[in-house]
Amino acid sequence: MSVTSVELEPAASQIHSEGVWRAAWRRFATDRIGVFAATIVITFLLLIAASALGFIAENWEAETGVPNARPHFLGPAPVVETSVIAMPSGPNADLTELDPLAPRYAEWDAQTKQYAVNETTKAQTLAFGGDWRGRDVLAKAVKGSEISVFVGVLAALVATLIGTVLGAISGFFGRRIGDLLEWIYNVFEAIPGILLIFAFAAVFGRGMISVVLILGLTGWTGLYRQVRAEFMKHGSREYVRAAEAIGASNTSRMFRHILPNVSHVVLVRMALLVVGFIKAEVILSYLGLGVGVDDVSWGTMLAEAQSDLIRGYWWQLAAATLSMAVFVTAFSLMTDAARDALDPKLRGLE
């Protein structure tokens, strides 16, 4: 019996508890749908980064085709028209006295004709056609995703940060601090959401940063309520009491022990906020309260597409809708997979 005990001791000493985040990553990596959705989201983020750095869609405002050009993959470029300047001719005509640049006209005319031939033989690709000014709709969709996703994700992060911190403080401490935060929450909830957004819009004005602040400062209330309830429930559980018994601080118990166990709730709510804020950006841009007039987003594209659709020009609407649908769906699936990986109930089934 003593030999067996000695042999088992090294094996028992080598057993280590797997961290919460490492275990969650391991479970997430086994979810094929979640990994595929994450790949799509990362691809969008890389496109957004490339667009922001000017590698792609930099000249989205350039009029590359005729107005309202239909979608096509190959098509002739516009022919450059040339004009020939008539000059005096004859054996005794001295063109240099009339115009010092006359000897160069023949050379320039030949170069212009060659340029026209080269441009005519080129082919343009307009996969999603052109808009009313002849701009490439695909380039607009890529550039628009930069602003729309930036607004949606960053505003969701702002709202998530505010709602999580305030909800954690209110649910963990309670009493007077909780009553004060509950009063602030009730003030925001008492005002209709659309009126609150318009009030903040009147203060901050137009622009990307303004839209982020407007949505972030008005969209935290739902997450606050959920996080508060979760912290009240987990605050009295055994693992939190054990952490308190060994001397863990309030901050440690809140954000190192309780928060990882309620992170799935935060992630799901954040995914809903991203989707909702992208839609809100569309509404604000349509009403003239969103991004600036010199910027392009999915919201401004949909606003332009409303008048285009009446005349049968559907491709700008299709480009903006398809881009938004793909990103929102992939982001939701990725977040669902992350929620399942972090859910403590599912962790207990392993």
C-alpha positions in Angstrom: 0.0 0.0 0.0 2.8 2.4 0.8 4.4 1.8 -2.6 1.2 2.6 -4.4 0.8 5.8 -2.5 4.4 6.8 -3.4 3.7 6.1 -7.0 0.5 8.1 -7.1 2.0 11.2 -5.5 3.9 12.5 -8.6 0.9 12.0 -10.8 -1.3 13.9 -8.5 1.1 16.7 -8.2 1.1 17.1 -11.9 -2.6 17.8 -12.1 -3.3 21.5 -12.8 -6.6 23.2 -13.2 -7.2 24.6 -16.7 -7.8 28.3 -16.8 -11.2 29.7 -17.7 -10.1 31.5 -20.9 -7.9 28.6 -22.1 -10.7 26.1 -21.6 -13.1 28.4 -23.4 -10.7 28.8 -26.4 -10.3 25.0 -26.6 -14.1 24.5 -26.7 -14.5 27.4 -29.2 -11.9 25.9 -31.6 -14.0 22.7 -31.8 -17.1 24.6 -33.0 -16.8 24.5 -36.8 -19.6 27.0 -37.4 -18.2 29.4 -34.8 -14.7 29.2 -36.3 -16.1 29.7 -39.9 -18.1 32.7 -38.7 -15.0 34.1 -36.9 -13.1 33.8 -40.1 -15.7 35.9 -42.0 -15.6 38.5 -39.2 -11.8 38.6 -39.3 -11.9 39.0 -43.1 -14.2 42.0 -42.7 -12.0 43.5 -40.1 -8.9 43.0 -42.4 -10.8 44.7 -45.2 -11.7 47.5 -42.9 -8.1 47.9 -41.8 -6.9 47.9 -45.4 -9.5 50.5 -46.3 -8.6 52.7 -43.4 -4.9 52.5 -44.4 -5.7 53.4 -48.0 -4.7 50.1 -49.5 -8.2 49.4 -51.0 -11.2 51.5 -51.9 -9.1 54.7 -51.5 -10.6 56.3 -54.6 -14.2 55.3 -53.9 -15.3 58.8 -54.9 -13.8 58.6 -58.4 -16.3 58.4 -61.2 -15.0 55.3 -62.9 -18.0 54.6 -65.1 -21.2 56.0 -66.6 -23.9 57.0 -64.1 -26.0 54.0 -62.9 -23.9 51.5 -64.9 -25.3 48.0 -64.5 -23.2 45.3 -62.8 -20.7 43.6 -65.1 -17.4 41.9 -64.8 -15.9 43.0 -68.1 -16.7 46.1 -70.1 -14.9 48.7 -72.4 -13.6 51.8 -70.8 -14.8 55.2 -71.9 -13.2 56.2 -75.2 -11.1 59.4 -75.0 -12.1 61.8 -77.7 -9.3 63.8 -79.4 -9.4 67.0 -81.3 -7.0 68.2 -84.0 -6.1 71.8 -84.1 -6.0 73.3 -87.6 -2.8 75.2 -88.3 -1.7 77.2 -91.4 0.1 75.2 -94.0 2.1 75.9 -97.1 5.7 76.0 -98.2 6.3 79.5 -96.9 4.2 79.3 -93.7 6.3 79.9 -90.6 4.3 78.2 -87.8 6.9 79.1 -85.2 6.2 82.8 -85.5 2.4 82.2 -85.0 2.9 79.8 -82.1 6.2 78.8 -80.6 4.7 75.4 -79.5 3.6 74.5 -83.1 6.4 72.0 -83.7 5.2 70.0 -80.7 1.6 69.7 -81.8 2.1 66.7 -84.0 4.0 64.9 -81.3 1.3 65.6 -78.7 -1.5 64.6 -81.1 0.2 61.2 -81.7 0.6 60.6 -78.0 -3.1 61.5 -77.4 -4.3 59.1 -80.1 -2.1 56.3 -78.6 -3.5 57.0 -75.2 -7.0 56.7 -76.6 -6.2 53.4 -78.2 -4.7 52.0 -74.9 -7.7 53.2 -72.9 -10.2 51.7 -75.3 -8.5 48.3 -75.1 -8.7 48.3 -71.3 -11.5 46.6 -69.5 -13.3 47.7 -66.3 -14.8 45.5 -63.6 -17.9 46.8 -61.9 -19.2 43.7 -60.0 -22.0 45.8 -58.3 -22.3 48.4 -61.0 -22.1 52.2 -60.5 -24.2 54.7 -58.6 -25.8 57.9 -59.9 -22.5 59.6 -60.2 -20.7 56.7 -61.8 -18.8 55.6 -58.7 -18.0 51.9 -58.1 -20.6 50.5 -55.8 -18.3 47.7 -54.6 -15.7 50.2 -53.5 -18.4 52.2 -51.8 -19.6 49.0 -50.0 -16.1 48.3 -48.8 -15.5 51.9 -47.6 -19.0 51.9 -46.1 -18.3 48.8 -44.1 -15.4 50.6 -42.5 -17.6 53.3 -41.0 -20.7 51.2 -40.3 -18.8 48.4 -38.5 -16.6 50.9 -36.7 -19.6 52.7 -35.5 -21.5 49.5 -34.5 -18.7 47.7 -32.8 -17.1 50.7 -31.0 -20.5 52.0 -29.8 -21.3 48.5 -28.6 -18.0 48.4 -26.7 -18.8 51.7 -25.1 -22.3 50.6 -24.1 -20.9 47.2 -22.9 -18.2 48.9 -20.8 -20.7 51.3 -19.1 -23.4 48.7 -18.6 -21.0 46.0 -17.2 -19.1 48.3 -14.8 -22.3 50.0 -13.5 -24.2 46.7 -13.3 -21.3 45.0 -11.5 -21.0 47.8 -8.9 -24.8 47.9 -8.3 -25.2 44.2 -8.0 -22.1 43.5 -5.9 -22.4 46.4 -3.4 -26.1 47.2 -3.4 -27.4 49.5 -0.7 -27.0 53.2 -1.4 -24.6 52.7 -4.3 -27.1 50.3 -5.9 -30.0 52.7 -5.2 -28.2 55.6 -6.8 -27.4 53.6 -10.0 -30.9 52.3 -10.1 -32.2 55.9 -10.1 -29.9 56.8 -13.0 -31.1 53.7 -14.8 -34.7 54.6 -14.3 -34.1 58.1 -15.6 -32.7 56.8 -18.9 -35.5 54.2 -19.2 -38.2 56.8 -18.5 -37.3 58.7 -21.6 -38.3 57.1 -25.0 -35.1 55.8 -26.7 -35.6 57.7 -30.0 -36.1 61.0 -28.2 -33.0 60.4 -26.1 -31.0 59.7 -29.2 -32.2 62.9 -30.9 -31.4 64.9 -27.7 -27.8 63.6 -27.7 -27.6 64.1 -31.5 -28.5 67.8 -31.0 -25.6 68.1 -28.5 -22.9 66.2 -30.3 -23.8 66.9 -33.9 -22.9 64.8 -36.9 -19.9 62.6 -37.5 -18.6 59.1 -36.7 -17.4 59.8 -33.1 -20.7 61.6 -32.4 -22.7 58.6 -33.5 -20.5 56.3 -31.3 -21.1 58.5 -28.3 -24.8 58.9 -29.0 -25.4 55.1 -29.3 -23.0 54.2 -26.5 -24.4 56.6 -23.9 -28.0 55.6 -24.7 -27.7 51.8 -25.2 -26.2 50.5 -21.9 -29.4 50.2 -19.9 -30.4 46.7 -21.0 -27.0 45.2 -20.3 -26.8 47.0 -17.0 -30.0 45.3 -15.8 -28.8 41.8 -16.8 -25.3 42.2 -15.3 -26.7 43.6 -12.1 -29.0 40.6 -11.7 -26.2 38.1 -12.4 -23.8 39.8 -9.9 -26.5 39.7 -7.2 -27.0 36.0 -7.9 -23.3 35.1 -7.9 -22.3 37.3 -5.1 -23.5 34.9 -2.5 -22.2 31.7 -4.0 -19.6 29.4 -2.4 -16.7 30.2 -4.8 -17.1 33.9 -4.1 -17.3 33.3 -0.4 -14.1 31.2 -0.6 -12.3 33.9 -2.5 -13.3 36.4 0.2 -12.1 34.0 2.9 -8.6 33.9 1.5 -8.4 37.6 1.3 -9.4 38.5 -2.2 -10.3 42.1 -2.7 -13.7 43.4 -3.9 -12.2 44.2 -7.3 -10.7 40.7 -7.6 -14.0 39.0 -6.6 -16.0 41.2 -9.1 -13.8 41.0 -12.2 -11.6 37.8 -11.7 -14.2 35.5 -10.2 -17.7 36.6 -11.0 -17.2 38.3 -14.4 -15.8 35.2 -16.2 -18.9 33.3 -15.1 -21.3 35.9 -16.5 -19.3 36.8 -19.5 -21.5 34.7 -21.8 -24.4 37.0 -20.9 -22.3 40.1 -21.7 -21.2 38.6 -25.0 -24.7 37.8 -26.1 -25.9 41.3 -25.2 -23.0 42.9 -26.9 -23.7 41.0 -30.1 -27.3 42.3 -30.0 -26.0 45.8 -29.4 -23.7 45.6 -32.5 -26.6 44.5 -34.7 -28.9 47.1 -33.2 -26.4 49.9 -33.5 -25.7 49.2 -37.1 -29.4 49.5 -37.7 -29.4 52.7 -35.7 -26.6 54.1 -37.8 -28.7 53.4 -40.9 -31.7 55.3 -39.4 -29.6 58.3 -38.2 -27.8 58.6 -41.5 -31.1 58.4 -43.4 -32.5 61.2 -41.2 -29.4 63.3 -41.7 -28.1 62.9 -38.1 -25.5 60.2 -38.7 -22.1 60.3 -40.4 -21.0 63.4 -42.3 -22.1 64.3 -45.8 -18.6 63.5 -47.2 -18.5 60.0 -45.7 -20.1 56.8 -46.9 -21.7 54.1 -44.8 -24.2 51.3 -45.3 -26.8 53.8 -44.0 -26.0 56.5 -46.6 -25.9 53.8 -49.3 -29.4 52.6 -48.4 -30.6 56.2 -48.3 -29.4 56.7 -51.8 -30.7 53.3 -52.9 -34.3 54.3 -52.0 -34.5 56.7 -55.0 -32.5 54.4 -57.2 -34.8 51.5 -56.6 -37.8 53.4 -58.0 -36.0 53.7 -61.3 -35.0 50.1 -61.3 -31.4 50.5 -60.1 -31.2 47.8 -57.5 -27.5 47.0 -57.3 -26.5 49.6 -54.6 -29.3 48.3 -52.4 -28.1 44.8 -53.0 -24.5 45.6 -52.2 -25.2 47.4 -48.9 -27.8 44.8 -47.8 -25.6 41.8 -48.7 -22.6 43.3 -46.9 -24.6 44.1 -43.8 -26.3 40.7 -43.7 -23.1 38.7 -44.1 -21.3 40.6 -41.4 -24.2 40.7 -38.9 -25.0 36.9 -39.4 -21.3 35.9 -39.0 -20.9 38.1 -35.9 -24.0 36.7 -34.3 -22.9 33.1 -34.9 -19.4 33.8 -33.7 -20.8 35.3 -30.5 -23.2 32.4 -30.0 -20.2 30.0 -30.2 -18.2 32.1 -27.7 -21.2 32.2 -25.4 -21.4 28.4 -25.4 -17.7 28.1 -24.8 -17.9 30.4 -21.7 -21.2 29.2 -20.3 -20.5 27.7 -16.8 -23.4 25.3 -17.1 -22.0 23.8 -20.3 -18.5 23.7 -18.7 -20.0 21.5 -16.0 -21.2 18.9 -18.6 -17.6 18.1 -19.8 
